[in-house]
Amino acid sequence: MTSAKVMLEGSGRHFRRAVGNETDRLALLEFKSKISHDPLGALGLWNESIHFCQWHGVTCSRSFTHEIPSEIGRLRRLQVPDLNNNSIGGEIPVNLSSCSNLIRIGLAKNQLMGKIPSDFGSLSKIEVLSLGFNNLIGSTPPPLGNLSSLRKISLAINNLAGSIPFTLSKLKNLVILYLGVNRLSGIVPSSIFNISSIAEFDVGENKIQGNIPLDYGFTLQNLQYFSIGTNRITGAIPPSISNASKLEVFQALNNKLTGEVP
């Protein structure tokens, strides 16, 4: 896989795409076909005689780098910024929240720093927020609880601290909640265990305290994956676990649980 970056001197245009070689080549040729005025002849050698990575103004590399430009907030029709698995650094632009039509944000597996913008709480159409595998700090913004369309929150493997906001319990369509491998503390708000749509729940490798709710096996009927390992959870494993008939994985290692296994 390569990504082709085009910078045409004199035109002020930029084009970049992270796809396979042939798709890159075709995309570049399509881009060339849209240029009606090329006074410097920058596109003269964009042809089949040499590999597209050797075309004037084209640089090939394995993934995107640098920062996300703040101008992304001007893309008011943008729905899916999928930039997962690159080498993007810097902070998440706050004005990304100006893209009110966003359905999915994919920024996982990068080198992002700074905090998660609280303004994301205004993205009423968003269904997936994927920010895992970065270097994000700060807390989980409580305004995320306003996003009633959210089905997946993935903030795992960052440096997030503070407590899990109780506002997340308002996300009645939530299916996946990944908060593992951070520095979260406090307790998991008990009301989160009333979200019956949750199938995958992971807060492992944090500093979470408290007990497993007694009735969680009754309320989480769709639960398939449950991980609270490597925390400070106390008390017993509630017998209601036997009612979670779809449960496939239960991880509770390295805690302070007591009593018998139901």
N, C-alpha and C positions, 0 to 999 in steps of 0.2 A: 504494500500500500504506500502511495506517495500522496503528497498534497502539493498542488501547484499554486504559486502565488504570482500574480501579474501586476507589475507597476509600470504603466505606460507614461513615460516622461512626456510632458506636453499635453496630455489628455486629462490628467488628474483622476483617472479611473483605477479602481482596484478590483481584482477578482480573485477569489480563493475558494478551493473546493477540496475536501478530503474524501476522495473516492479512489477507485481502482485506476490503473494506468490508462486503459482504453477510454473509460468514462471521462477522465481528465482531458485526454486529447480531444475528444469530441466536444467537450464543454468549451475548451479553449477556441476551437474552430467556430463554434456557435457564437462565442463572444466576439471573435474577429469579424464575423459576418454582420454584426450589428454596428461596427464602427464605419461610419460613412466618410470621416475626414481624418486622415493620418498624414499630416504635413511633414513629419520627420521620418516617415517610412519605417516606423518601428515594427510593423507587422509584415514587412516584405519577405522575411525568411520563415514565416510561419507556414510551413508546407511539409510534404511527406519526405523531403530529402534528408532531414536530420530528425533525431528524437526530440519530442516537444520540450524535454528538460533543457535542451540547448537552444531553444528559441530565445530571441532577444527579449529581455525583460521578464523571463520566467525563471523562477527558482524552485527546485523540487526538494522536499524534505519529508520526514516521516509523520510529522504532526504539527498542529498549530502551536505557536509560542506567543510571547508578549502578553499584553493585557486586552481585555474586552473594551473596545472604544465606547466612550460615553454616548457617542452618536447613535448607538443602537436603540436608544430611547425614542428616536424619531420614526422607527419602523412601526407605525401604528397598526399595521395589518399583520404583523408577525404573530404566528401562532406556536411554532415549535423551534426554539433555538436549541439545537442538539449539538453540543460541543463536548460531549463526554470523551474521556480517554485521550487527552492531549497534554500539552505542557503549558497551559495558560496560567499566568500568574496575576499578581495584583489583586484588587478587590472587585467584588461584584458591583457593577454600576447601579447606583440607587435608582437612576431614571429608567432602568429596565422595567420598573413598575408602571411606566407610562405606556407600555405596550399592553393595553387593556384587553386585547384579544388572545393573550397567551393561554394555551391549553396545557403545555408541558414545558418545563425548564429542565434541560439536561446539561449539567455542568460537573458531573462526577468525574473522579479520577483525573484531577488537574493539580495545580499548585496554588490554588486560590487562598488568599489571606483575608483578614478583616472580619467583619461581622455580617450576618445575614440581614439584609435590609428589612426593617419593620414595614416598609411600604409595600412589601409583597402581600400584605394583608388586604390590599385593595384589588387584587387580581381575582375577580369573582368567577372567572371561567376556568381557572386552572384546575387540572386533575392530577398532575404528577409534578412533584418537586424533588428533583434528584441532585443533591449537593454533596454526596458522600465522597470519601477518599480525597480530602483536601486538607488545608491547614486553617480552617475557619475557627474563629474564637468568639467569645461573648456567649450570650444565652440564646435559647430558642425563642424567637419573637412571639409573644402572646397573640398578636393580631393574626397569626396563621390560623387561629381558631375561627376566623370569620369566613374562611374559604370553604363554603359548604359543598363545593364540587370535588374537593380533594379526595383522591382514592389512594394515593401513595405519597408518603413522606420518607425520604431517605437522607438522613443527616449523619450516617454512621462514619466512623473513622475520621474524626476531626479533633479539635481541641475545645469543644463547646463545654461550658460550665453552667453553674446555676441549676435550678430545678426545672422539671418538666411542667410547662404551664397547664393549668387546669382547663384553659380555654380549648385545648385540643379535644376535650370530651364532647364538644359541639359538632365535631366532624362525623356526622352520622353515616357518611358513605365511605369512610376510611376502611381500606382493605389491608394495606401494608404500612407498618410503622417501624422504621429502622432508626434507632438512636444509639446503637451499640458502639463501644470503643470511643468514648469521650471522657469527660470529667464531670458528668452530671451527678448531682447530689439530691438529697431530700427524698421524698417518696413519689411513687407513681400515683397520680390522682386516681382515687378509686372509681370515679365516674368514667374514666377511660375504659374500664373493664365492662362498661355497659354498652359499648359500641358493638352491636351484634355482628356487624359486617367484617370485623377484623379477622383476617386469616393468618397473617404473619406479624408477630410481635417480638421485637428484639431490643432490649435495653442492657444487654450483657456488657461486661467490662466497663463499669462505671463505679460510682460510689453511692448507689441507690440503697435506701434503707426501707424499713417497714415490713409488712406482712403480705403474703399473697391473699387476696380477698377470698373469703369463705365460699362465695357463690359464683366464682368466675367460671367454673365449668358449666354452669347453667346459662350464664349471660353470653359467653363467647362460643356459641354453637357452631360457628364456622372456623374456629381456630385449628390451624394445621401446624404452625411452627411457633414455639414459645421459648424464648431464651432470656433468662435473668442471671446467667452465670457470672461469677466473679464480681459480686457486689457485697452488700452487707444486709441481705434479706434475712429476717428472723422468723421464728414461728414454725408451724407445721405445713405440710403440703395438704391442702384441703381435700377431703374425699370427693368433692364435687368434680374433681378432674375426670372421674369415670364417665361423666356425662358429655364430655367433649369428644364425641365419637369420631371426629375427623382429624384429631390430633395425631401427628406423625413424629414430631420431634419435641422433646421436653428437656431443656438444658437448665440445670440449676446448680451446677458444680461451683465450688469455692464460695459458699455463703455461710450463714450461721443457722441453717435450718435445724429443727429438732423434731422429736416425735417419730412416729412410724410412717413408712411408705404406705399409702392407702391401698 
